Amino acid sequence: MYLIKLFFSLLLAFIFSAILTSVFILFQNTIWNIFWLKTQGFDISFFVLVDSLFHDLRGGLSTILIQWGIPINMYSLIFITLFLGYSLTAIIRFIIPINAMFSFGFAGLVSVYGIIFYTRMTFDEIVLISSARELMGLFIFCLIGFFGGIFFNQLKEFFLKVLKYEKNN
């Protein structure tokens, strides 16, 4: 029973952190594009900003084609890369004792950078996510992944403390 609770605790921590990371990535992209439109002289109201944010949240479910013609949506792409990054980090942490908060944060950073790197290779050096085309946008994009990894670690530690408390009582 303990292992089942452990599995679902880790799964829940992953899902919450991946959803938060996905939402912030899509919001960052929307806000970056809105700021660019403002610099071009467009008048953007608050309602247009909110409508754009909700539109992009729904738009994350639209399928894109990556290498070999595999249809996948943006949320799935973020979830897969974060899952691979966190899993690899967990395996590495079994071998090398490193700081959990930093290692999972770094895994989130590398995972979201991997999205940009992989899609850039697939689409002939064109960056699919427009907010990551400039250095500052790419930095913020990767920073969101870093904080998503830290959030995953904090949720994981919280759930493990709760499980440990339940097991002892």
Salt bridges, closest charged atoms under 4 A:
ASP56 OD1 - HIS55 ND1 3.59
GLU157 OE2 - LYS156 NZ 2.93
GLU166 OE1 - LYS5 NZ 3.36
